[in-house]
Amino acid sequence: MDPATILRKAEEESNIWFELNYPDARATTPSNSLGTITPSWKAPADDIVKCNIAASWSDTSRKSGASWIVRNSRGKVLRHGRRSFSSVQSRELAELLAIFWAIESMNSMRKDKIIFESSCERARACFLSPSSCSGAVEIVGNICDLVQRFQHWSLDHVLETRNVLAQRIATSITVDHRYQSYIASGGPNWLKELIAYEARNVAPLP
């Protein structure tokens, strides 16, 4: 790798290490003003957790980003994860990979009662008609098989305004080139102001 790439990766990994080991040592403001966000994340019932999923994709680099963030009924972040993928040929595949990874992670963590929420429009179309999405039939089938392992589950499509946190984490991979993959307790330090904001203004259950 050229020196600039090595420096960027070293800085990225050191920032991740710092955030995971000293989460309260520094606070940064999210890139967008909180005043422009309408709180609409809806909390799950007390005995259920909610996993929000998002994806991003670069047409030029064929890299994609996946993220998930798990919260309880009070809006407290229990865990979150970020992962990068290479040689991803379409946005549809990027979104399906993100959903599969999130569900696989929750299964590994033995979450029994869970609501999955995603704002992935292309993935939604693939679930409705797998044969219309090139190369999607197998991964759609794998996702459908995997969710059956949960005692109580639902996979819902929501507007992006109800999926802001997960989307920002996913976008940071393809836009900010944060390719380091990880799973961590709590939420990312650079989004803690937004996390607190959504927890305070959680939309009530219908």
Secondary structure as a PSIPRED ss2 file (coil, helix, strand):
# PSIPRED VFORMAT (PSIPRED V4.0)

   1 M C   1.000  0.000  0.000
   2 D C   1.000  0.000  0.000
   3 P H   0.000  1.000  0.000
   4 A H   0.000  1.000  0.000
   5 T H   0.000  1.000  0.000
   6 I H   0.000  1.000  0.000
   7 L H   0.000  1.000  0.000
   8 R H   0.000  1.000  0.000
   9 K H   0.000  1.000  0.000
  10 A H   0.000  1.000  0.000
  11 E H   0.000  1.000  0.000
  12 E H   0.000  1.000  0.000
  13 E H   0.000  1.000  0.000
  14 S H   0.000  1.000  0.000
  15 N H   0.000  1.000  0.000
  16 I H   0.000  1.000  0.000
  17 W H   0.000  1.000  0.000
  18 F H   0.000  1.000  0.000
  19 E H   0.000  1.000  0.000
  20 L H   0.000  1.000  0.000
  21 N H   0.000  1.000  0.000
  22 Y C   1.000  0.000  0.000
  23 P C   1.000  0.000  0.000
  24 D C   1.000  0.000  0.000
  25 A C   1.000  0.000  0.000
  26 R C   1.000  0.000  0.000
  27 A C   1.000  0.000  0.000
  28 T C   1.000  0.000  0.000
  29 T C   1.000  0.000  0.000
  30 P C   1.000  0.000  0.000
  31 S C   1.000  0.000  0.000
  32 N C   1.000  0.000  0.000
  33 S C   1.000  0.000  0.000
  34 L H   0.000  1.000  0.000
  35 G H   0.000  1.000  0.000
  36 T H   0.000  1.000  0.000
  37 I C   1.000  0.000  0.000
  38 T C   1.000  0.000  0.000
  39 P C   1.000  0.000  0.000
  40 S C   1.000  0.000  0.000
  41 W C   1.000  0.000  0.000
  42 K E   0.000  0.000  1.000
  43 A C   1.000  0.000  0.000
  44 P C   1.000  0.000  0.000
  45 A C   1.000  0.000  0.000
  46 D C   1.000  0.000  0.000
  47 D C   1.000  0.000  0.000
  48 I C   1.000  0.000  0.000
  49 V E   0.000  0.000  1.000
  50 K E   0.000  0.000  1.000
  51 C E   0.000  0.000  1.000
  52 N E   0.000  0.000  1.000
  53 I E   0.000  0.000  1.000
  54 A E   0.000  0.000  1.000
  55 A E   0.000  0.000  1.000
  56 S E   0.000  0.000  1.000
  57 W E   0.000  0.000  1.000
  58 S C   1.000  0.000  0.000
  59 D C   1.000  0.000  0.000
  60 T C   1.000  0.000  0.000
  61 S C   1.000  0.000  0.000
  62 R C   1.000  0.000  0.000
  63 K C   1.000  0.000  0.000
  64 S E   0.000  0.000  1.000
  65 G E   0.000  0.000  1.000
  66 A E   0.000  0.000  1.000
  67 S E   0.000  0.000  1.000
  68 W E   0.000  0.000  1.000
  69 I E   0.000  0.000  1.000
  70 V E   0.000  0.000  1.000
  71 R E   0.000  0.000  1.000
  72 N C   1.000  0.000  0.000
  73 S C   1.000  0.000  0.000
  74 R C   1.000  0.000  0.000
  75 G C   1.000  0.000  0.000
  76 K C   1.000  0.000  0.000
  77 V E   0.000  0.000  1.000
  78 L E   0.000  0.000  1.000
  79 R E   0.000  0.000  1.000
  80 H E   0.000  0.000  1.000
  81 G E   0.000  0.000  1.000
  82 R E   0.000  0.000  1.000
  83 R E   0.000  0.000  1.000
  84 S E   0.000  0.000  1.000
  85 F E   0.000  0.000  1.000
  86 S C   1.000  0.000  0.000
  87 S C   1.000  0.000  0.000
  88 V C   1.000  0.000  0.000
  89 Q C   1.000  0.000  0.000
  90 S C   1.000  0.000  0.000
  91 R H   0.000  1.000  0.000
  92 E H   0.000  1.000  0.000
  93 L H   0.000  1.000  0.000
  94 A H   0.000  1.000  0.000
  95 E H   0.000  1.000  0.000
  96 L H   0.000  1.000  0.000
  97 L H   0.000  1.000  0.000
  98 A H   0.000  1.000  0.000
  99 I H   0.000  1.000  0.000
 100 F H   0.000  1.000  0.000
 101 W H   0.000  1.000  0.000
 102 A H   0.000  1.000  0.000
 103 I H   0.000  1.000  0.000
 104 E H   0.000  1.000  0.000
 105 S H   0.000  1.000  0.000
 106 M H   0.000  1.000  0.000
 107 N H   0.000  1.000  0.000
 108 S H   0.000  1.000  0.000
 109 M C   1.000  0.000  0.000
 110 R C   1.000  0.000  0.000
 111 K C   1.000  0.000  0.000
 112 D C   1.000  0.000  0.000
 113 K E   0.000  0.000  1.000
 114 I E   0.000  0.000  1.000
 115 I E   0.000  0.000  1.000
 116 F E   0.000  0.000  1.000
 117 E E   0.000  0.000  1.000
 118 S E   0.000  0.000  1.000
 119 S C   1.000  0.000  0.000
 120 C C   1.000  0.000  0.000
 121 E H   0.000  1.000  0.000
 122 R H   0.000  1.000  0.000
 123 A H   0.000  1.000  0.000
 124 R H   0.000  1.000  0.000
 125 A H   0.000  1.000  0.000
 126 C H   0.000  1.000  0.000
 127 F H   0.000  1.000  0.000
 128 L H   0.000  1.000  0.000
 129 S C   1.000  0.000  0.000
 130 P H   0.000  1.000  0.000
 131 S H   0.000  1.000  0.000
 132 S H   0.000  1.000  0.000
 133 C C   1.000  0.000  0.000
 134 S C   1.000  0.000  0.000
 135 G C   1.000  0.000  0.000
 136 A C   1.000  0.000  0.000
 137 V H   0.000  1.000  0.000
 138 E H   0.000  1.000  0.000
 139 I H   0.000  1.000  0.000
 140 V H   0.000  1.000  0.000
 141 G H   0.000  1.000  0.000
 142 N H   0.000  1.000  0.000
 143 I H   0.000  1.000  0.000
 144 C H   0.000  1.000  0.000
 145 D H   0.000  1.000  0.000
 146 L H   0.000  1.000  0.000
 147 V H   0.000  1.000  0.000
 148 Q C   1.000  0.000  0.000
 149 R C   1.000  0.000  0.000
 150 F C   1.000  0.000  0.000
 151 Q C   1.000  0.000  0.000
 152 H E   0.000  0.000  1.000
 153 W E   0.000  0.000  1.000
 154 S E   0.000  0.000  1.000
 155 L E   0.000  0.000  1.000
 156 D E   0.000  0.000  1.000
 157 H E   0.000  0.000  1.000
 158 V C   1.000  0.000  0.000
 159 L C   1.000  0.000  0.000
 160 E H   0.000  1.000  0.000
 161 T H   0.000  1.000  0.000
 162 R H   0.000  1.000  0.000
 163 N C   1.000  0.000  0.000
 164 V H   0.000  1.000  0.000
 165 L H   0.000  1.000  0.000
 166 A H   0.000  1.000  0.000
 167 Q H   0.000  1.000  0.000
 168 R H   0.000  1.000  0.000
 169 I H   0.000  1.000  0.000
 170 A H   0.000  1.000  0.000
 171 T H   0.000  1.000  0.000
 172 S H   0.000  1.000  0.000
 173 I H   0.000  1.000  0.000
 174 T H   0.000  1.000  0.000
 175 V C   1.000  0.000  0.000
 176 D C   1.000  0.000  0.000
 177 H C   1.000  0.000  0.000
 178 R C   1.000  0.000  0.000
 179 Y C   1.000  0.000  0.000
 180 Q C   1.000  0.000  0.000
 181 S C   1.000  0.000  0.000
 182 Y E   0.000  0.000  1.000
 183 I E   0.000  0.000  1.000
 184 A E   0.000  0.000  1.000
 185 S E   0.000  0.000  1.000
 186 G C   1.000  0.000  0.000
 187 G C   1.000  0.000  0.000
 188 P C   1.000  0.000  0.000
 189 N H   0.000  1.000  0.000
 190 W H   0.000  1.000  0.000
 191 L H   0.000  1.000  0.000
 192 K H   0.000  1.000  0.000
 193 E H   0.000  1.000  0.000
 194 L H   0.000  1.000  0.000
 195 I H   0.000  1.000  0.000
 196 A H   0.000  1.000  0.000
 197 Y H   0.000  1.000  0.000
 198 E H   0.000  1.000  0.000
 199 A H   0.000  1.000  0.000
 200 R H   0.000  1.000  0.000
 201 N C   1.000  0.000  0.000
 202 V C   1.000  0.000  0.000
 203 A E   0.000  0.000  1.000
 204 P C   1.000  0.000  0.000
 205 L C   1.000  0.000  0.000
 206 P C   1.000  0.000  0.000
